[in-house]
């Protein structure tokens, strides 16, 4: 499966929210990236979550103002499976299945 970027809902250096689309089946996915700078060791904590979304959910997110997007993201299908990758500062990265959207801390 190859995912292509369809829309950028938030494009900050340490917080990014993208809508991706599968080039084969057109399924849309929500992708969230967050990062916290580690000023001492340079081992920045990072988090990624990817989850499929419906066209209706995509439309709702596209209309949300930037300041409330974290709440809107968490409200989308909290029991739907999502793929997460967590790399906390000073720890080994882990990739695992979860439910809903996680919006990690970010600078």
Phi, psi and omega in degrees: 000134177242129179254136178242146180291131179253322181203148173250115180270327174221133181224075176249163184293334182238010178208116183226134177234119183238152165254123179249155178229138177289128182288346180264318187241356179071008175298138180262146180228145173263133180232124180240132177235133174226154182211141174240125183287131173262097185289341183272309186255344181080011180262078186297129175288131183227151180218138176230139172226136176230132182212140176293145178228156177274168176298322179297317178294320177301315180297319179297316181295321182297338183262000183275138177289152184305322184289340181249008186292326180299317178295318179297321179296314181295335183280345183283119171037066184298345179257358179285143180294142176220156178256128182237148172229120181243131175227079179294153177306129176077008182237166176282135178297147177228140175241132185202162174277142179218191176233141177073190183255132174254126174251102183287170176296151180207155177279000000 
